[in-house]
Amino acid sequence: MLKQTTIVLFTFFALGAPCFADYDLGRSEIAVSINNEIYPYKNFATYVLPQEHLGICLLSDNLERLRITANTGTLDPIEDCRWIWTAPDEPGQAQINILRGDELLMSLNVFVMTPASELVNGRIDNVIVGEYPEPIEDSPIYQQPDGFIRVTEDMVDTPVSPNFVLGQFITSLDSSFPKYIVLRERLLLKLEALLERLNEQGIEAESLAVIAGYMTPDFNRSIGGQTHSRHIYGGAASVIIDRDADGKMDDLDGNGVIDTRDGGVLFDIIDELYSEPGKEFLRGGLFLYSASGDRGPAVLLDARGFRMRWPNASDVPPLPENLRPKHKRQFE
């Protein structure tokens, strides 16, 4: 969770004007289980280290009609629905496709990460990342990441799920490339589930505007963030619904005024959704930032795996004055 501060500017990387389309759930006819996590979407992403083995199992009633391809690495059939994909020796990006005949049913972007061992004195390839805090004992979610996705400028529009792209999760003051980030699959599953619920309830949104995604430890420290903020582990996002791309939360309660109550509408939807039976694996932290000046509210959610509501959630702090949220395609 971010602490309140008055010296914050989140700079994103401009790729053109916002582009809106009808919401697409993005579900595939099949699902795939990768290392025991199930992905039911036409597009998704996962993250591995060089030479790491990825266990893949296709979940379908017509397995004999399906085939799987990979543009790099080694793909070996094991039995029934199962394959083992071995990542190449060097970091980069791979694509695994699942097809029925010539019909593409699912495309997985696999990011082969730069190993964390390359982080020396807080830098990778002279890019400042910062030092990770000491792990919290017996807590797997607070371990230093195994690796980092090396993001070049041509990768920011790469889909990581049906309605989110890689560039949405970059949070930085520095507009130069490459960047090194961490992103958790469980966070993407959580955000897609939230989008589905919003559209079911009549809040039509193609995506969410992510105003804070991954933060390097160095950046997190510079804005006064908590030492073990979930942002530095790639498992948190501060979001707004911004369908008109004006840089602040939409009028969700319909009273003609953008204020903290609109953030409360989103907060309550999220809180109810992840409290439902069957959604336990998506539970996590939730925090409401109040509106401040001409800045609307925002909601922080994370995918830590258990319910967390901060003690001061009823006395919400304002968003940092210089926080300027932008739509996902407005990176600059």
N, C-alpha and C positions, 0 to 999 in steps of 0.2 A: 504494500500500500504506500502511496505517495504521502509524504508529509506536506503540510501547507508551506508554501514558499512564494515569494513575490518576484523571483528572478528566474523565470523559466521560459524558454522558447523552444517549442518542438518544430523542427524544420523537416519538411518532407520534400520529395523529389518530383518535380513537375513533369508529367508526360502528356499533358494536354487537358482539354476541358472535360468535366465530368460527363459520363455516359451512362444513362439509366435504361433499363430494360425491364420487362415483366419478370417477376420472381420465378425462378426455376428451382424446384426442389432438388434436382440433380441426382435423383435416385437411379441406380442401375437395375437391370433385370436380375442381376446376380449380386452376390456379396463376396468379399474376400477376407479371409482371416490371415493377418500377418503378425507373426510372433504373438498370437493369442489376442490381438485386437481386431475387431470386426469393422470393416469399412463397406458401407452399402452404396457408395456414390460413384458416379461416372468418372469423376476426377478426384484425386486425393494425392497426398504427398507423405512420404516417410523419410527417415534420416538414418544413415548407417555410417560406419567407419570404413576405411579402405580394407578390403579383404574380409569384411564381416559377412556372416551368413544370414540370409533372410529367409525364414520359413514362411512359405506361402501355401494357403489351402483355398481352393475355389469352392464356394458354397452354392450349389445349383442342382436342380433335378435332372439336368441334361448335360452331365459332365462330358459325355462322349462327343458332344458337338462343339466343345470349347477347345481353344488352343491358347497358349500363352507365349509371348515373345519378349525379348529384351534386346535393346540396341547396344548394350555393352555388358561386361561381366559374364558370368557363366551361369546358365540355367540348367539344373539337373532334375529330372522327374524322380520322385521317390516311390510313391504308391498312391493309388486312388486319386484323390484331389490334390495331392501334395507335391510341391516343388521346393528345391533349395536354390536360391539365387545367391551367388557369391559376388560381392562388389569388386570392382577393379582395384588395382594397386594404388591409384592416385585419386585425390579428391576431384570432384566434378559433379556432373548431373547425368543421370541415367533415366531411361523410360521403360517401364514394363507395361505391355498392353495385353489385354484379354479380349479375344475375338471369338465370334461365331461365324465361321466361314471368313468372309471379308468384312463382316460388320464389327466395328469397334464397340465393345460393351463397357470397357473400363480402361482408363489410362492412369497409371501411377507415376508421378514424378518422384524419383528417388535421388535425394541429395547425398552424395558421398562427402562426408564432412572432413574438414581439416582437423586432425587429432588435437586434443587439448594439450598434448605434450609440446605442440608448437608455440604455445603461449609462454613466452619467456619475458620476465620483468614487465608483465602487463601488456605485452605487445605481440601481435602476429604480423609478420611481414611489415613491420614498422607501423602497423595500424594499432592505435591505442584501444585496448579493451579494458584494462584494469585488472586488479587482483581480486579473485573471488574470496569471500570470507571463509573462515574455517567451517567445515561441515558440522551440522548439528548431529550429535551422536544418535545412532539408530534411527535416523530419519532419511529415507532414500530420496525424498523430494528436495532435500537441501544439500545434495552432493554437487561438487563442481561438474559441469557438463563434460561428457566424454569427448565432444568435438563441437565444431562451429561450422555453419553453412557459410561458405565464401560467396558473397553476393556481388555480382558485377551489374553494371547499369542495365544491360540487356536482359537481366533476369527478373526485374521488379514486377513484370506482368505475368510471371509464371504462375499458373493456378496451383494452389495448395489444397483446395477443396472446391466444390461447385461455385461458391459465391465469394471466395476470398482469394487474393493473390499475395505472393510473397512480399511485395513491397509495402503492403499495408502494415506489416509488423516491424518495420524499421523505424526506430525512434532515435534521432540524433541531431546534434547541432551542426554537424559536419556534412556538407553535401558531396564530398569526394567519395570515390569508389576505389577499390573494393571495400565492402563492409563485412563484418563477421557477426552472425546472429545465431540464436538458438530458438527453436520453435517446437512445441510439444503437440503431438497428434491429438491428444485428449482435449486440448484447448480448441482445436479446430472442430472436433466433434461437438463440443459444447456450443460453440458459436453457430454451427449449422442447425443444431436442435433448437436454439433460441430463435433463429430466423424463421424456421418452420412454424413455431408457435405464434410468433408475431403475425405472420401472414394468415394463419388460421383464425386469429382474433380480429382480423380486419385492418391491422396496421401494415399496409403494403410496403415492403422494403426489399430492394434487390440485394442489399448488403448492409452491413453496419459500418459506420465511419470509425475506424480505430484511431484514437487520438494518442494512445500510448501503447505500444506493443513490447517487443524486446528492448531492454535497456542494458547496455554494458555496465559492469560494476562502476567504471569510471564516470559514466554519465549519471547513473543513479546517485552516486555520491555527490556529484556536483549540484544536484537539485535537492539534496537533503532527504533522499529516499531512505526507507528502512534498510538496514544492513542486509537482511535476508529477504528483501522484496522478491515476490514471485516473478516480477518482470525480468530479473537478471537470469532466471532459469528458463525463460521462454514459455512460462505457463500462465501468464496474466495478460489481460487487455482491458484498457479503459475505453469505453465505447459510447457513442451517441447514435440516435436515429436522425439522419440528416438527408432526407429525400430531396429537399430543395437546394442542397449544396451551399447553404449560406454560412456554414461553419459553426452552427450550434444546434442543440437539440430541437426537434420539431415540437409543435404544440400538440402533445399527445392527449391532453385532457380536454381539448377543444374549447378552452375558455378565452382564446385570443391573446393570451399572455404566455411568454416563455419564462418559466420560473422553476423552482425546485420541485414543485408538484409534478411537472412533466417527467423529471428524473425519477420521481417516486412511482409513476405509472410503470416505467421500465423496470425499476427495482422490484416491484411487487410481482410482475410477470415472471421475472427470472427466479425470484424466491419461491414462487408457487411451482414453477416447472421442475426445478431440481429437487423439490421435496416429494415428488410423486414416486410411487413404487416403480421400480424398473429403471429409474434415473439415478440410482445411488452412485454409480461410477462416475457421474458427471458433477457430483457435488463439489463445492469449493467455497472460497471466500467471496463476499459480496459487500460493496461499499458504495454509498451515494455521495457524490460531490454536489454541493448546493450551487445554485446560480450565483454569479458575482458580477456586478456591473452589467456590461452588455454581453457577458459570457453566460451561456446557458449551463445547465447541470450536465453531469456525466455519471456513468456507472462503471465501477471497477469490478470485474469478475475474474476469478482464477479457477484452475482445475487441479487443486491440491488433493482432491479425493475424499475430503471430509468437509462437513459444514463449518463455516467460520463467519461470524458477524462481529465486527469490532465493537468494543464497549461504547465508543462515542458515536455509533452509527445514528443515534437519534439527535445528535448535535453536530450536523455535518459541516465540514469546513468548506469555504468557497474554493472553486477552481483557481489555480494560480492565474494572476491577472494577465500574464502574457501568453497564456495557453491559447493557441489558435488552431482548433481542430479543422481538418479538411477532409474532403471525400477521398476515397481510396485511390482515384486516378489523378489527384492533384498533388503530386509530389514535386517539390521544388528545392 
